[in-house]
């Protein structure tokens, strides 16, 4: 009999990059996304995501995800100009990495950015929020909050 242990989720991938979310969650037990029903992978059982569908507004899911200490991956090439979203991140104390380049146009290119920056993204787990970094293939850059 194979015993499973609970998985520790550390990353939440937003609905705007659902293809990337499903690819990462199929490989890693510490990644979840809206509508994730949970899975057993590598003898770890990831529970269903509390964000049950992709239509839940940012005002609802952002505080929930932040309260769990999860690092958020999203796509928003204009994050620097969206003052309402920046204020929400700041007010919730969220930690966010935004794929914010024209290169993030589809799942393959999003995966390329994430893989090129994976070690830097993981290092963000050790930082306290609030923060937003924009991610490209060549690096992470902080967004002024």
Secondary structure as the mmCIF struct_conf table of DSSP 4:
data_model
#
loop_
_struct_conf.conf_type_id
_struct_conf.id
_struct_conf.beg_label_comp_id
_struct_conf.beg_label_asym_id
_struct_conf.beg_label_seq_id
_struct_conf.end_label_comp_id
_struct_conf.end_label_asym_id
_struct_conf.end_label_seq_id
STRN STRN1 UNK A 5 UNK A 6
STRN STRN2 UNK A 11 UNK A 13
HELX_RH_3T_P HELX_RH_3T_P1 UNK A 15 UNK A 17
HELX_RH_AL_P HELX_RH_AL_P1 UNK A 18 UNK A 27
TURN_TY1_P TURN_TY1_P1 UNK A 29 UNK A 30
STRN STRN3 UNK A 31 UNK A 33
TURN_TY1_P TURN_TY1_P2 UNK A 34 UNK A 35
STRN STRN4 UNK A 39 UNK A 41
TURN_TY1_P TURN_TY1_P3 UNK A 42 UNK A 43
STRN STRN5 UNK A 44 UNK A 46
HELX_LH_PP_P HELX_LH_PP_P1 UNK A 47 UNK A 49
BEND BEND1 UNK A 50 UNK A 51
BEND BEND2 UNK A 53 UNK A 53
TURN_TY1_P TURN_TY1_P4 UNK A 54 UNK A 55
BEND BEND3 UNK A 56 UNK A 56
HELX_RH_AL_P HELX_RH_AL_P2 UNK A 58 UNK A 67
TURN_TY1_P TURN_TY1_P5 UNK A 68 UNK A 69
HELX_LH_PP_P HELX_LH_PP_P2 UNK A 70 UNK A 70
STRN STRN6 UNK A 71 UNK A 75
TURN_TY1_P TURN_TY1_P6 UNK A 77 UNK A 78
HELX_RH_3T_P HELX_RH_3T_P2 UNK A 79 UNK A 81
HELX_RH_AL_P HELX_RH_AL_P3 UNK A 83 UNK A 92
TURN_TY1_P TURN_TY1_P7 UNK A 93 UNK A 93
STRN STRN7 UNK A 95 UNK A 99
BEND BEND4 UNK A 101 UNK A 101
HELX_RH_3T_P HELX_RH_3T_P3 UNK A 102 UNK A 104
BEND BEND5 UNK A 105 UNK A 106
HELX_RH_AL_P HELX_RH_AL_P4 UNK A 107 UNK A 116
TURN_TY1_P TURN_TY1_P8 UNK A 117 UNK A 117
HELX_RH_AL_P HELX_RH_AL_P5 UNK A 118 UNK A 123
HELX_RH_3T_P HELX_RH_3T_P4 UNK A 124 UNK A 126
BEND BEND6 UNK A 127 UNK A 127
HELX_LH_PP_P HELX_LH_PP_P3 UNK A 128 UNK A 128
BEND BEND7 UNK A 129 UNK A 130
STRN STRN8 UNK A 131 UNK A 136
TURN_TY1_P TURN_TY1_P9 UNK A 137 UNK A 138
STRN STRN9 UNK A 139 UNK A 142
HELX_LH_PP_P HELX_LH_PP_P4 UNK A 143 UNK A 144
#
